[in-house]
């Protein structure tokens, strides 16, 4: 009985790590990007999702395996590989996490505005307080795990409902996913940056390390957890794409001022608009939790005080993000810049982890699969190229 209970607990940790990564990736920017790019690219956006999923799988398997085998967090692995690079990586990720969290708090406020008619700032304060309450529990990890899994299931169910109502031409969507009419490097960079860039890449891996799921003997479970998280994110994004494509295929115009809300309302009327509010709030508040947890896990490198007082620093991170939104507002530009910015963080962080895969002092006797190394460096090259091309197009344009 005790052994079965232990196994269930271990499985729960793996599932929690997967959901933490997935719900961290599914934030307000996620909803907005998917709706907007579906309007711009129509069925061909399915190809962008496919490419992003392939890149996600390669990046996550490389990072999760190497970090979990070493038992060290991303910044510590980086510092051991290239001196002081871990500090740079931590600084970049914390900055990106803070930028995204301001947008996440704003999205949570918008969600409560849609549901209850509250002002966005009041909704943001309430949502920030809920995030703080989660980390106020003595067993904050268990509270966080339960919360993100519950809201993850809620999001999948509600988005699936909107897909059924919008009745998208699925055959065309699948065909253009494999044979697109147009390819947008900007969409790929933004999508990957928002799905696996920045802090999101390390969220689940750090959760596993904090739970003691480390060492070569844990590799099958690490692979399972990473793949589950990536596929869950892919399913949610593809469902949202199908919902948006159903609206576009009906000849309806998605409103640029609030693309995801427009999709839900056009597809399912007033009920759909309320559903959007629930999905937006769930996506935003789980991303607040994931961004705060992972960003603070990177700050542990800078001071032992952070390690000793993790809960309090996480609460402070959420409180500061909430305060910035309430005082400054207008997070849209921050979200757009953070998405592209995170696209640059991915090749930087992944390159450092891949370099670490050849260091016995970091991974011991473990030998990282050659196909993962080669494909990992391919992702570094592709994402660096797309990121530079995107910036160049923006400057030239």
Buried (B, 14 or more C-beta within 10 A) or exposed (E): EEEEEEEEEBEBBBBBBBBBBBBBBBBBBBBBBBBBBBBBBBBBBBBBBBBBBBBBBBBBBBBBBBBBBBBBBBBBBBBBBBEEBBBBBBBBBBBBBBBBBBBBBBBBBBBBBBBEEBEBBBBBBBBBEBBBBBBBEEEBBBBBBBBBBEBBEBBBEBBBBBBEBBEBBEEBBBEBBEEBEEEBBBBBBBBBBBBBBBBBBBBBBBBBBBBEBBBBEBBEBBBBBBBBBBBBBBBBBBBBBBBBBBBBBEEBEBBEEBBBBBBBBBBBEEBBBBBBBBBBBBBBBBBBBBBBBBBBBBBBBBEEEBBEBBBBBBBBBBBBBBBBBBEEBEBBEBBBEBBBBBBBBBBBBBBBBBBBBEBEEBBEEBEBEEEBBEBBBEBBEBBBEBBEBBBEEEEEE
